[in-house]
Amino acid sequence: MPEYQLFPDIKLIIGKYDTTSVMNAAVVNFCISGMCEYSVGQQYYYLKADNCMVLQNVNFPGTGISYSYDYRGITLLIDSQYRDAAFSDFLDMQELFRKMSRRERCILSADEKMRMLFSDIYKEHNSSKAAVLRIKVLELLMLLNEREIAVCAQQGLIEQIGEFICRNTSDHYTISELSEMFRINPTTLKSMFRQVFGSPVYSYTKYRKMFRAAELMCTSDMRIIDIAEEVGYCNPSKFSGAFREVMGVNPKYYQMEHKKLYADRNCLISENLTY
């Protein structure tokens, strides 16, 4: 996980990062391929390719992040007490923070300029000089500062619906069922859900089911067929296809790789204890 302290208050991370190692920082995370899951309290957000996650405070209680096997991405960590005024003439960081504060977290679809900048940084971070990376990061922040972060009129209700879906991964609910349960127009539900969570209801439900399945593979001895049923799939073949689509590998391979990693860690701990 290469890290670059480009400015006193801004760090660039290539690849995966652990939220527990980050203190008092806002996050701008761009996904190049694969997917990652942000858990914030009882809510889950899914960042997929060509989307950008803006998180006001990564230290919000209960914040965590999980990755698909094939995830590739870039993260900017910005000190929430940002003090550096070196480029204040052309970039108003306080204005950017004000925009971010309108929503504690949001998912944006990256435009072509943003995608090109993130792609260049990812491809060239090993060979580029720090000055080049600084320039590209400043360009990204300027583009973000130009974006409007919309506030959903019924965000609280939409978040309740998201929480309900995530609590009931073994079940499946249609748009009409959810709209009736939460007394919201189906068309409004679909549009606002996508605005808040960055994905349609059906896709969001599938993402949560697959990440929950991956979690069970890592934390239990359950068979894959039982895990599939736990997240609402009676057909193992359909579960395998959905898992591969979201997590980047088939369930058996994912489970084997986790067990191998767990065994390697135990071996390393055992070796260290002998000294």
N, C-alpha and C positions, 0 to 999 in steps of 0.2 A: 504494500500500500504506500506508494510514493506520496510524500507530503512536501509542500513548498510554502514557506512563510514569505509570501510575496510583499506584504506590507506589515507594519507592526500590528495591525488589527484585522488582517485578512489572510486566511490560510487556504491553500488549494490542495485538495486531496483527490488522487486518481484511484478509482476503484471503490471498494467497500470501506466503510468506516463504522465504528462502534459508538453509538450515542452516549454510552456510559463514560467514555474517555473525553467527552467534550463538556466544557463548562461555560455558561453564560454566553451563548452564541446564537445568532440567527443563522439559518441554513438556506442555501440555494443549491438544490440538487438536480442535476440533469441526467436523465437516463438515455444512454446510447442504444443499448440492446438489453433484452431480458426484462426484468421487473423487480421492484422492491416494494415492501409493505412497511408503512409507518403505522405503528400503533400509538395512539395518543389517548391515554385513559381508556375509555370503553369504545373509542372510535378507531376505524382503520381507513387508511388512505393508500391507494395503489398508484405507483409511478411507473409508467410504461414508456417504451421507446418514443423519443422526440417530445416528451413532456418534461416540464420543469416544476419541481416542488419548492414552494417558498414557505418556510417554517419560521415563525417569529421567534420562538424560543425552544431550542432543542432540549432544554432542561425542564420543560413542563412535566409535572409528575406523571409517571407511568409511560413516558415516551420510549419507544424502542423501534428497532428496524430489523427486518429480515429480507433476505435476497433470494432470488431465483438462482439456479445453478449457473446460468449463462449471463448473469448481470454484468454489464459494463457501464460505468458512469463517472461523472465528475461532481465534486462537491466543493462549494465555497463556504467556509465558516467565517462569519463576520462578528467580531466582538460586539456584544450588545451595548457596551459602553464606549462605542467607537469615538476616538479622539483625534485621529490623524486628519489634519487639514491640508495635507500636501497637494491635493488636487481639487480643492474646494472651488476653484475658479470655474471648472467645467463639469463637476459632478457634485450634486447636492445630496450627500449621504443622509442627512437628517430628513429630507423630503422622501427618500427611499424608505427609511424606517417608518415614517408616518403612513406611507402607503401600505407597508407590510402590517402595520398595527390595525388596519381596518378589518383584517381577518387574521386570526392567529395562525392559520395555515391555509394554503390554497394551491391548486394544481393548474398550471398554465400550459397551453399548447405552444411550443416554441415556434417562432416564425423562421423563415429561411436564414436570415442573418444570424439569429441565435444558434441555430443548428450548425451552421458553418463554423462559427467561432468555437463552440464546444467541441466539434469534431476536430478542428485544427489543434486545439489544446491537447486533446486526448492522443492524437497521432504523434505530436511533436514534443511532448513534455520532456522526453529523455534527451532530445537533441537541441531543443530550443534554449536560448539563454534566458536567464531570469527576467531580463528587461523585456524580452518579447512576450513572455507569459504575463508580465504585469500589464503591458499594453492591451493584450487581448482580454484580460480580466476586467480592466477598466471599461473597455468597449461593451462587455456584457452587462456591467452594472449600469452603464448609461442607457442601454436598450431596455433594461428592466425598469429604470426610472421613468421611461417614456410610456410604459404599459399602465393601463388602468386596471386596478384590482377591484372587480365588482363585488358588491355585498348582496347576498341573497336575502330577499325580503322575508322568507320563511326558513331561514337557516336552522333555527332551533328544531323545528318540526322535521326537516329533512334529516338532520343528525339523529333524531330519535328513530326514524325509519332505518337509517344505516345501522344503528346499534341493535335494533330488533333483528335485522337480517343476520348480523354477526353472532347474535346469541342463539340463533336457530339454524345452525349450519346443516343439521340433518334434515331440514324441511325445505320445501320450495314454495315460494309465493309468487303469484302473478301480479302484474301491475294493477289489475282491477281489484284483486284481493287486498293489496296494500293500500290502495286509494280508499277503499271502503273502510278498512280498519282504522286508518288515520284521518279519514274525512278530508281528503284532498282530491282535487280534480286530477284524473289520470294524466292528461297532457301537461299540467303544471308539475305534477310529480316527476315525470320523465325529464323535463327541461331543467328543473331546479336541482334534481338529484345529480345530473351531469355537471351542473355548474358548481355544486359543492364538492362532489367527490371525483370529478374528472372522468367518470365512466358511466355508461348506461347501467340501469339496475341489474339487468341479466348478467352483464360482464362482471360487475362488482361482486355479485353473489358468487359467481364461479371463482373469482380470485380469492375470496375469503375461504371458500371451501378447500381450495388447493393448498393455500398456505397453512390452513388448519391441519390438513392431511400431512403436510411436510413436518409440521410441529409434532404430530403424533408419531411419525416415523422416527423422530429424533429423541422423543421423551418416553416412549413406551415400547413394549415387546409385542404389540398387536400385529397380526398378520395384515398384509396389504388388503386382502378381500374384506376384512373386518373394518379397516380404516375407511375403505370406500363406502361401506354401508353407514358408517358413523357420520360421514359428510353427505349422505343422501343419494349415493349412487348404488343401485342394485345391479347394474351391469358393469362388471369389472373392465370390459373392453372400453366402454365409454369413459369410465373413470381414468383409465390409463392414458387415453387420448387427451382428455382435458388436463390431466396433470402434466403431461409432456408439453402441451401448448403453453401452459402458464409457467412451469418451473424449469423448462428447458431440457429435461431428461425424463426417462420413464421412471415410474415409482420404484421398481426393483433396483435400478442402478443408484437412485438417490439414497435408498435405504442402505445399500451395501457400502456406498461411499461414506455415509455417516458412521456406520459401525466401524469401518476401517479407521476413520479419523479418531473416533472415541478410543479404539484399541491403541493407536499410536500415542495418544495423549497419556493413557494409563501407563504405557511402557516407559515413556519419558519421565513421568512422575516417579515410577518405581526405580528407574536408574538414578535419578537425583537423590532419592532417599538412601541409596547405598553408600553415598559419599559422606 
